[in-house]
C-alpha cells in the first residue's frame, strides 16, 4: 500500500467507478503495446494507422465515431456538447477531483494560416472554455496554448526584427491573449499556459510573463509551465521567480517533466547545437525534484503570491510533495499547492489524493472525435513514458476484475 491515507486499490470499490472497469482495462491493454512496438514513435504510429486510417475505412465514418466514443474517446475525453462536458465535470467532482479543461488546438512551425480568422475562432473557443470551467469548483483552471492564438512561426522569430505584417499579427495576438486573460479574471479562472518546443518557448514565456505583470497584481491568474526534462529549467524557474518578485506580482507555476524528448534531441542533432534534454530518466527525476523543492520553499515564504501545481504521474514525486507539504504546514485543500494528471490516467493516485482532501485536477480535452483523437495521438507520440506507465494501472484493473469475477473478498 503506497498511500497511507488511502490504499490505491480502494478506488475500485467506489460505486461510480465500478461500471467503467472493463472499459478502462480494454483501453489500457490497447494503449500498452508489446515490447517490440514500445520504443520511439512506433507504438503511436500503430495507433494512428489503426485509429485514423484502417478502422475508419472499414467501419465507415458514423460507426467509427460511435466505436471511439464507446472506447478511447469515452476514457480520455470530457465530451463534445456542453451537456456531455458538464456531466463529466460533475462526475469528477463527485470523486473529489477538479476539472482542468483543455481545448485541443495548437500550431507548430511550418503550419501556416491565411489571415487571422483561424486565431479569432480559437479565441472564441478559449472564452467558451472559460465559461465551461466555472461551475461550483474551487479555484477553477483551464489550459491555454499560446500558439492557438499566435502563429508558431512568429514565436520562432526575434520580436525586434518583425516585418510590418508580422508586427500587425503580433499586436492582434496580444489583443487576443489579453481578451482571454481579462475574461478569465472576470470569471475567476486560472489560466495555465502550456510549454511547447524549445524553439518557441522563449517567446511563449516572454508573452506569459508580460501577461503576469498585467494581470497577476492581486492573484495568480496567469501561470507558466516549466519542463524538468530540460537542463536549464531550474535556472529559468529561479530567474522568473525573481523577476515576478521584483515586479511585485504573483507567480503561478505548472511543473511537468516534459513531453518532447525525442523531437528535441533529433533537432539538436540535425542542427548541431547542444542537446537541451537531460541525459536520462534519472537526471530528469532529479531535476523535477530540485524544481519541486525550490517551488515548495517559495510557496512557504511567499504567503500566497507563489502558487504551484505538481503535474506528474510519478508516484514518488507526488509522495515527496505530500510529505513536504505536511512538514511545512501547507494547507492541502485550499492552499497554494495542487496536483494535476491526465483524465483516464493514473487514477489510483488522483482519486486517492482527492479522497484524502488534496486539491487534484484532471487535464481534460473536449471536442468532436475528429478534433480530439489526433490531439490524443500527438500526446502519445510526445510522451511515451505515459503510455509505458499505464502498465501498472492495467495490472491493477486486471487484478480487480479477476477478484470480482471469482467473487473474492
Secondary structure, 3 states (H helix, E strand, C coil): CCCCCCCHHHHHHCHHHHCCHHHHHHHHHHHCCCHHHCCCCHHHHHHHHHHHHHHHHHHCHHHHHHHHHHCHHHHHECCCCHHHHHHHHHHHHHCCCEEEEEECCCCCCCCCCCCCHHHHHHHHHHHHHHHHHCCCCCCCEEEECHHHCCCHHHHCCCHHHCCHHHHHHHHHHHHHHHHHHHHHHHHCCEEEECCCCHHHHHHHHHHHHHHHHHHCCCCCCEEEEEECCECCHHHHHHHHHHHHHHHCCCEEEEEECCCCHHHHHHHHHHHCCCCCECCCHHHHHHHHHHHHHHHHHHHHHHCCCEEEEEECCCHHHHHHHHHHHHHHCCCCCCCCEEEEEECCCCHHHHHHHHHCCCCEEEEEEECCHHHHHHHHHHHHHHCHHHHHHHHHHHHHHHHHHHHHHCCCC
